[in-house]
Amino acid sequence: MGKPRVKVPKSAGAGDTITIKTLMKHKMESGQRKDKDGNKIPRKIINFFSATFNGEEVMSVNLHGAVSTNPFIQFDMTVPTTGDLAFKWVDDDGTVTETSKTIKVS
């Protein structure tokens, strides 16, 4: 997996709804294609994504082979207080990529 790109507002008002955007660089090989010798290329996809705010899950999704290369995930959430938004991507081979952003309530 590549380095995740995450766009989160740095600040918001208590109770505001904000939009979160994530992009993960990844080939997302479905397991259906063949290489130049006719051998099946093994499946290798991001199969799980989650976002937590101050340790509480706000969004999670199981991904499947039909998801495109470099998956883009966007969702809205209501910000109750200042805190950390943590993101996690899990690959078929068990590789886990994580990052986090802080949102300040003004």
C-alpha positions, 0 to 999 in steps of 0.5 A: 500500500502507498501513503494514505491521503486524508482531507479533514477540516482542522477545526469545526464547531461543536455539532457541525457536520464535516466531510472526510475524504480519503485516498489510498494508493493501491493496485487493488488486484481482483484475482481475475486477470492473467499475466503475460504467461496466462497465469492468474494474478493473485488477488490483493485488495484492501479488504477493510477500512475504518475510521474512529473518533476518540476511539469510537468507530464512526465508519467502517466498510468491507471492500471487495474485488470490484473496488477500483484502483486507488480507492477513494472513500468519502463520508460525513460525520458530526463533530461532538468535541475536539479529538483525533480521527484515526483511519485504518486500511487492511490488505488481503496479506494482513498489511495494516496502514494507519494514520490520524488527524486532529480536529479542534472544536472552536 
